Amino acid sequence: MNLNSTQNDAPSAQAQPRARPSWYRDPLLIGVLGATLALDQLTKWLVTSNMAPGQSIPAQGIARITYVHNTGGVFGLFQGYGMILTIIAFAAVGLMIWLYRSSPMPALIMRAALGLQMGGAIGNLIDRLRVGSVIDFIDLGPWPVFNVADSSIVVGITVLAWYFGTGRDRPDHRREAPADEPPPPSSP
């Protein structure tokens, strides 16, 4: 042991894990976010350009396109609380960015789910800032009228709940071979 040499406690550059890109440079997250946002805004533009508020196509039936303005939240809850819901939307986007950044290396499914949620939240936020309410148009029977952004948020939340609920976020989550199954052959 050489007492005159200085020891460097910092790990070498080779031993450090490769840094992952920031959330805004993640092609999967940004691709899903962009596609969700584009589809949401395109469908809302088509509805507002071709229909009058309150109009339904067809006029009767279980599946219709019905143009409504929603000043509340999802499923029409909290009507008239637009400013509070706008603040919550900004906070939700911030929370999703934090969730992405706090994960050592987010799985593909987590990144896609976050892209769906962020695209939906931003789509509805654009409506709130631009027209003071969210434009809804998908009318399916007993469900309150909703839009592409709402659907994306719900699907993203459901996928994340499944992902975290099944323990897929843990690094030790591996498929273990049953005791009666021989281990896979090793390569020569």
Secondary structure as the mmCIF struct_conf table of DSSP 4:
data_model
#
loop_
_struct_conf.conf_type_id
_struct_conf.id
_struct_conf.beg_label_comp_id
_struct_conf.beg_label_asym_id
_struct_conf.beg_label_seq_id
_struct_conf.end_label_comp_id
_struct_conf.end_label_asym_id
_struct_conf.end_label_seq_id
TURN_TY1_P TURN_TY1_P1 LEU A 3 ASN A 4
BEND BEND1 SER A 5 SER A 5
HELX_LH_PP_P HELX_LH_PP_P1 THR A 6 GLN A 7
BEND BEND2 ALA A 10 ALA A 10
HELX_LH_PP_P HELX_LH_PP_P2 PRO A 11 SER A 12
TURN_TY1_P TURN_TY1_P2 ALA A 13 ALA A 15
BEND BEND3 GLN A 16 GLN A 16
HELX_LH_PP_P HELX_LH_PP_P3 PRO A 17 SER A 22
HELX_RH_3T_P HELX_RH_3T_P1 TRP A 23 ARG A 25
HELX_RH_AL_P HELX_RH_AL_P1 PRO A 27 ASN A 50
TURN_TY1_P TURN_TY1_P3 PRO A 53 GLY A 54
STRN STRN1 SER A 56 ILE A 57
BEND BEND4 PRO A 58 ILE A 62
STRN STRN2 ALA A 63 ASN A 70
BEND BEND5 GLY A 72 GLY A 73
HELX_RH_3T_P HELX_RH_3T_P2 VAL A 74 GLY A 76
BEND BEND6 PHE A 78 PHE A 78
TURN_TY1_P TURN_TY1_P4 GLN A 79 GLY A 80
HELX_RH_AL_P HELX_RH_AL_P2 GLY A 82 SER A 102
BEND BEND7 SER A 103 MET A 105
HELX_RH_AL_P HELX_RH_AL_P3 LEU A 108 VAL A 131
BEND BEND8 GLY A 132 SER A 133
STRN STRN3 VAL A 134 LEU A 140
TURN_TY1_P TURN_TY1_P5 GLY A 141 PRO A 142
BEND BEND9 TRP A 143 TRP A 143
HELX_LH_PP_P HELX_LH_PP_P4 PRO A 144 VAL A 145
STRN STRN4 PHE A 146 PHE A 146
HELX_RH_AL_P HELX_RH_AL_P4 VAL A 148 GLY A 165
TURN_TY1_P TURN_TY1_P6 THR A 166 ASP A 169
BEND BEND10 ARG A 170 ARG A 170
TURN_TY1_P TURN_TY1_P7 PRO A 171 ASP A 172
HELX_LH_PP_P HELX_LH_PP_P5 ARG A 175 PRO A 178
TURN_TY1_P TURN_TY1_P8 ALA A 179 ASP A 180
BEND BEND11 GLU A 181 GLU A 181
HELX_LH_PP_P HELX_LH_PP_P6 PRO A 182 SER A 187
#
